[in-house]
């Protein structure tokens, strides 16, 4: 018996096809806008990554040693590799750099999940110093999801800077547990911490409102302004909301001003993506300018990662029509040329060199395909689930 | 249809009382018979084993749930903890016979290697690991209190309400690990996509601080 390591899985058949279709759609959408493919090693040196990850995240790393006895972990994050690549391979004049990637990432699972290996698609826009990056990345992401037939994807926007500013007048001993509670989405603990500290009434009122500042973008911004005044993070968010609205993506947006992402290097707008029935997000991302600074680079950095399997499970996009193409007595050259014509008409053909067409039809049925193609007759037949052919085209 | 997951067992009655306080219809829930999925006036109630409630929420089957804080901690599920109802109050404790309890008063070397029976292996493991105490765990699913008496373990980690079961088994509380109560929890998705409905429900719940008179402390 061939057993797989616990927490891993083999993808094949329809699921693999759907994952691949999603990967290709993301790559096509992003590469059309100058995002270049990026492949990082499967291992990260612990000495480089350790201090960049928060303690909660470090507990999820899966350590290994290389044959050179270097302490590493299985790749848990792609952003660090992208930033390191930019800092070492591109001069300031060559920035910004746009990267996209797809590949496995490894983190110890949070129960009740059991898989520690996830296939992720992501994109990073690094080193831009003006406006527009947040809108570009979010819009391309939403377009890709729509293209994949994902039902009403919703991007929930927050701002790491908003939370920092909101806590800025509060002592660190008070702010730290409050921030931790928001990060862990333990709002009951957040309110109970608020009760534990003596805070001026106005400050308490503002802080108490944070977990409620979510939902419709315009309404949430208005409520936040009434409590916190006009701030840079709120202006940032308004610009993004306005621009995405103009692009016809407003209905896919919500705000959550209590949103804090697990990786603490996020410094500006952050977001999570939801759709379908799953209780957790498909992925998320945001701005991490501070991390770029650590590598001596000035400018913005923005990126996101999406769980490709989760996206694929929701995708309603149809691929090419699968069919078995019977070659009969055609020469290889003619058979391939005729198959090309069917491929360009939207079929995905599997050639059958069997002597009798019945063998090809049977193969199509075994595969669960709805069509078979008679290449000598240049005709495609729809298979009746019961018997024989239903129709021809 | 808004889906609420509730824990079965002795805590269900308290959960129903919480729902009644929030003006959520509970007539069919009270006369549920053996039904585990009950619908009433725009609500669908799922009745699940307490330890399974976070799983239904995590996978997005339920929008909202009432789950014990012990279960939330033990399962480790990634949920949004919205509001502590203060109901179903009890404690998770480390308990043992007097002889063993005395060992905990001395040097930690005296308690190394003890055997602990519990139905909360994750909580127990975290509790002892944080203190650097190496112990052995026996995972049981019920009647934990009899384990020391029968020689299966030296002490137990379990929930205690009045302490009468502990006393009946000649056990006393060695340490309080955490208070336990029923909490409103939601999935991350429901928090974002069903926020209006969630806010309407739990916003009605009178929090301890509101009862104390400060209207601003509890916004949700």
Interface residues (C-beta under 8 A of the other chain):
Chain A: X110 X111 X112 X154 X156 X185 X186 X187 X188 X189 X191 X192 X194 X195 X201 X204 X205 X208 X209 X210 X211 X212 X214 X215 X254 X256 X272 X274 X276 X277 X278 X279 X280 X281
Chain B: X54 X55 X57 X58 X59 X60 X61 X75 X76 X77 X78 X79 X80 X81 X82 X83 X84 X183 X187 X188 X189 X190 X191 X192 X193 X195 X196 X199 X207 X209 X216 X217 X218 X219 X220
